[in-house]
């Protein structure tokens, strides 16, 4: 190369932010590699040729999974690239191609890393995942809100909901305590869980929706406002810890 190139490469090696001013060097693999080795998100400032270079993209997503969003369409359809990205940050799944989002093994890796990756199930290409019990339960471990992405039939499957609650009791908190839209817990499913001792009575939080098994103590009444709501959540958390 030349002295100007060598000088710029050294600048990037010392501070990846320098690639923001790459100019004619934007498609230079060595310069891009020097930047993404420090911060994968530096891929954003690389040229189209570099964003389509496997070695550079792999280095970037291994460093920062979310760098996948800056990769070329071809790279976002590369199974190895996407796998490395979601293992580093499960949320990167939303930038993968549709056919890889629909891949069960890829989705499992994504939710294993970050339960919020389950949010991609809102997309049509992921419809089949909503029936996958193992996937939903894996996501629930770290993200109780994941129960909301389960298929309607799963939400009304007693054995599945029982397993979901035992996996993470906070699925009850996935919806506001005063919510009338407990679509994830059908009344008969929830009542059966209580009757069989799976769910303790202090989880009965909405008298408009459920008939209390017994009169709650004064401190276990239905929350009336946000302050009571927060206090009731803490009370339930404390109660769980003493079980």
Residue pairs with C-beta under 8 A, 6 or more apart in sequence:
5 25
5 28
8 18
8 22
8 25
8 31
9 30
9 31
9 34
11 18
12 18
12 19
12 22
12 31
12 34
12 35
13 34
16 34
16 35
16 36
16 38
16 39
16 42
17 42
18 35
19 26
19 31
19 32
19 34
19 35
19 42
19 45
19 46
20 45
22 28
22 31
22 45
22 46
22 47
25 31
26 32
26 45
26 46
26 47
26 50
27 46
27 47
27 48
27 49
27 50
28 50
29 50
29 53
29 55
29 56
32 42
32 43
32 46
32 47
32 50
32 53
32 56
33 55
33 56
33 59
35 42
35 43
35 45
35 46
36 42
36 43
36 46
36 56
36 59
36 60
36 63
36 67
37 59
37 63
38 63
39 63
39 64
40 59
40 60
40 61
40 62
40 63
40 64
40 65
40 66
40 67
41 60
41 64
41 66
41 67
41 70
42 60
42 67
43 50
43 51
43 56
43 57
43 60
43 67
43 70
43 71
44 67
44 70
46 56
46 70
48 72
50 56
51 57
51 70
51 71
51 72
51 75
52 71
52 72
52 74
52 75
54 75
54 78
54 81
57 67
57 71
57 72
57 75
57 78
57 81
58 80
58 81
58 84
60 67
60 70
60 71
61 67
61 68
61 71
61 81
61 84
61 85
61 88
61 92
62 84
62 88
63 88
64 88
64 89
65 84
65 85
65 86
65 87
65 88
65 89
65 90
65 91
65 92
65 113
66 85
66 89
66 91
66 92
66 95
67 85
67 92
68 75
68 76
68 81
68 82
68 85
68 92
68 95
68 96
69 92
69 95
71 81
71 95
73 97
75 81
76 82
76 95
76 96
76 97
76 100
77 96
77 97
77 99
77 100
79 100
79 103
79 106
82 92
82 93
82 96
82 97
82 100
82 106
83 106
83 109
85 92
85 93
85 95
85 96
86 92
86 93
86 96
86 106
86 109
86 110
86 113
86 117
87 109
87 113
88 113
89 113
89 114
90 109
90 110
90 111
90 112
90 113
90 114
90 115
90 116
90 117
91 110
91 114
91 116
91 117
92 110
93 101
93 106
93 107
93 110
93 117
93 120
94 101
94 117
94 119
94 120
96 106
98 123
98 125
99 125
100 106
101 107
101 120
101 123
101 125
101 126
102 125
102 126
102 128
102 129
104 129
104 132
104 135
107 117
107 120
107 126
107 129
107 132
107 135
108 134
108 135
108 138
110 117
110 120
111 117
111 118
111 135
111 138
111 139
111 143
111 146
112 138
114 142
114 143
115 138
115 139
115 140
115 141
115 142
115 143
115 146
116 143
116 145
117 139
118 135
118 136
118 139
118 143
118 146
118 149
119 149
120 126
121 127
121 129
121 130
121 149
122 149
129 135
130 136
130 149
130 150
130 151
130 154
131 151
131 153
131 154
133 154
133 160
133 163
136 146
136 147
136 149
136 150
136 154
136 164
137 163
137 164
137 167
139 146
139 149
140 146
140 147
140 164
140 167
140 168
140 171
141 167
141 168
144 168
144 170
144 171
144 173
144 174
145 174
147 155
147 164
147 171
147 174
147 184
148 174
148 175
148 184
150 160
150 164
150 184
154 160
154 161
155 161
155 183
155 184
155 185
155 186
156 186
156 189
157 189
158 189
158 192
158 193
161 184
161 185
161 189
161 190
161 193
162 193
162 198
164 171
165 171
165 172
165 193
165 198
165 199
166 198
169 203
169 240
171 184
172 185
172 199
172 203
172 205
172 236
173 233
173 236
174 184
175 181
175 182
175 184
176 229
177 205
177 206
177 222
177 223
177 229
177 232
177 233
178 205
178 206
178 222
178 223
178 229
179 206
180 206
180 208
180 209
182 190
182 206
182 209
187 209
187 210
190 199
190 210
191 210
193 199
194 200
194 201
194 203
194 204
194 213
195 213
200 239
200 243
201 212
201 213
201 214
201 216
202 216
202 220
202 235
202 236
202 239
203 236
204 210
204 212
204 213
204 216
205 222
205 223
205 232
205 236
206 222
207 222
208 222
219 235
220 232
220 235
223 229
223 231
223 232
